[in-house]
């Protein structure tokens, strides 16, 4: 499971892992706990080291016959052995609200919202996993109680939501508020 920060990956992945008994693999937690940094000062993860560590976690999960749910925004950058790659999507205005609520600096909010508008995680995931394995789910308006069931159902049926945020780029007030103009 991947997507722009603030889309709900951690919340949904924890819920799915708890409901299914699957092992939860949190990419961000691994980077921090194992110090998998390319450049610590700039918070840049070593993607090759992260991929190796996650592969080890996956092998352990599969050996215990539990299955796994891996989550993190970096998981669109490389392919993992999986049945499906789910990209969580969020309407840019809602995403900006969530990131501001978390205390993200304005520059970071703008960068992440622009990545969401430009489908960054979706495009990278499709490159890494292929279009048949990649599913996008719009979680902008879903309640926390329905998100995990919607996601599991969509992944099982290989059914993506139709997501296109490009129209947001025409909203001058929104662009000005994020410093995108």
Secondary structure, DSSP 8 states (H G I E B T S, - for coil): -EESTTSSHHHHHHHHHHHHT-EEEEHHHHHHHTT-EEEGGGTEE-HHHHHHHHHHHHHHHHHTT--EEEE-GGGGSS--S-S-EEEEE--HHHHHHHHHHTT--HHHHHHHHHHHHTTHHHHHHHHHH-TTTEEEEE-SS--HHHHHHHHHHHHHHT-------GGGGG-HHHHHHHT--
